[in-house]
C-alpha cells in the first residue's frame, strides 16, 4: 500500500522509520522538509522528495502579502475585533508583525500540503502527530514548529482521504541559559542607580515632554539639537535601565525614564476568546483548519494577556508624562506597536524615524502602518513605502541622521581603523563580505530553494575570494542576530574555501566602520549595498533570491550584480575598470537626501514646526 509520509525533523523521520519496520507491506513515499530529516531517511536507504519537488519559486511569490492580508482580515473582522479591543487597543494589531510572519509561513506550508496530495499517487497518508507544543510566547514561526502533518490531517478530513496517525515526542528543547551571576549583578546595580535617579528627578518635571522611544544611536544628535531649541522637556525612554543612556541624559539635561512594567500573568492564564474568534482565526477559503491552527491560537490567547499588561503600563506612563509627541525608531514589534496605538488613541502625535530601507519586493512586511508620520532618508525610500500602500502625505523626506557624520568630506577618502586592528598595512587589500540574515522559518523569504541558493552563495563567494589577485584579507560579517550554529557554518565555509588565515568572521562590529575600511564590499541584498554607495565603496551584490533589485543600487550604477559563481568571478574581474562615481551620487540622492549632513537639523525643524502648528 503506497503511503505518503511527510516529516519535518529527525524525530519525525525516526518515528516514520519505526512505522515502516512495523508495516513491511507499506510502500512509503517520503517527503523530507529538513536536511536532518532527509539524511535520516536516506541513510536508511529510502528515496526522499523535498519541498522543491512540489513548489516553485513563482508559486511562493505572494506569501508575504497573503500572510499580511490574512492577519489583518482576522483581527479587524467583526467576529474578532470587539473581543480583542482593550482600552482602545486591538490586541491582535499589537501582534500584527508576528502574525504576519506566521501566516506567511503557514500560507506556504498549506500550498505545499495541497501540492503533495495533488502530485503524488498514494493509497493513504501516514500522519505523525505530537502531544502539545513547546511553551512559547512568540507567534512567529520558529525552528521547533511542526505544521505539515496538522495541515494534512485537516485536508484528509475534508477530502475523505484515508489516513493513519501515530504519535511522536516533541524534540527536546534546550533550556534557556540562565543569566550569568555577573550580568544579574549589573542589572541590579542599574536598577538601583535608576531608582536613585528617579528620586532625585522628582515628580511632574516631564509634563508635555517630547518623548523619544528609540535606540540612542538613532536619535542622539536630534535630542542634542532639539535641547538647544526648545524649553519643552525631553524624555528618553528605555525598556530597561541602560547605564550609557542614563549617563547621556544626565549630561545632556534630558530626562531618562524606563517604561515601568509590572509582573506579567502567571500560571495557567490566557484571554478567554469565543469559538467565533477561533473560527475566524482558523478560517481559510471557507474551511476551518482546526488541527493546523489551534496551537497557534492558544499561543495568541497567552500573548493577548501579556498585551493587556503592556497596554495598561503604556497608558499609565502616558498619563504620568502627558507627552506632546512621541518619536520612535519603529512601530512594528508588539511593544512599540502597542505604545504607538495607545499614544495615538490618547491624542498624542507619533512619528517614526525610519532607520533602514525596506526591500522593495517585501516592503509590506516592514511597513509602519500605525504612527501618524514617517520620516525617511530620501525620495527612493518614500517611493518604496508608497508602493507598499503608505499614504505619501504621511511621509517626510528629511534625511537619515545616522549618516550625517559622513558628510562634509569626500566619502571616497574616508577610511576606518579596521586594517590597523587586524595587523594589516594600509596597502593590503581588504574585502568585506556582508551576509544576509536568513533563518529556517522566520524570514520573509524562506523557501527551500532560497535557502539552498543562500548557502551556495557563501561557498562560491569564499571560493572565488580565496583565489582573488593580491591575496586579499576577507572579513565575513554576519548579521548580529545570527545564532552560533549559523555563525559556525560561515566559519566552516571560509575554512573549506582556503581563506583560512586570511579571513576573520565578525558579528557585532559597526557596519559603517567595516565599509569605510574596505577596498571592496560584497553583500547580499541589504542596506549594506546602499551604505557602500554612501561611502563611495565598490560593491558586488550577490543575489540569492532571484528577484528584482531591492534598492536599485545596480541599476543606478553603484555596483555590479552576481547570481552564481561564474557571474561573481566575472564581476570581480571587471569591477576594477568600472567608474561607479555617478552611481554613488545617484544612490546618495535617492536614499540619503544628498547626504548634506543636515538630517538631524531637518528633523528638529520639523518637530518644532509641527509643535508651533499644533
Secondary structure, DSSP 4 states (H G I P E B T S, - for coil): -EEEEEESSHHHHHHHHHHHHH-TT-EEEEEE-SHHHHHHHHHTT--EE-GGGT--TGGGTTHHHHHHHHHHHHHTSHHHHHHHEETTEEHHHHTHHHHHHHHHHHHHHHHHHHHHHHH---SEEEEEEESS----S--S--TT---HHHHHHHHHHHHT--EEEEEEPPPPPPPPPPPPHHHHHHHHHHHHHHHHHHHHH-SSS-TTPEEEES-HHHHHHHHHHHHHH--S-EEEEESS--HHHHHHHHHHT-EEEE--------SS------HHHHHHHHEETTEE-HHHHHHHHHHHHHHHHHHHHHHHHHHHHHHHH--SEEEES-S-SHHHHHHHHHHHHTT-EEEEE--S---GGGGGGG---SSSEEEESSHHHHHHHHHTT--GGGEEE---GGGGGG-SS-GGG---SHHHHTT--TTS-EEEEEPP---TTTSTT--HHHHHHHHHHHHHHHHHHHT-TT--EEEEE--TT--HHHHHHHHHHHHHHT-GGGEEEESSS-HHHHHHH-SEEEEESSHHHHHHHHTT--EEEE-SS--S-SSSTTTTTSEEEESSHHHHHHHHHHHTT---HHHHHHHHHHHHTT--S-HHHHHHHHHHHHHHH-
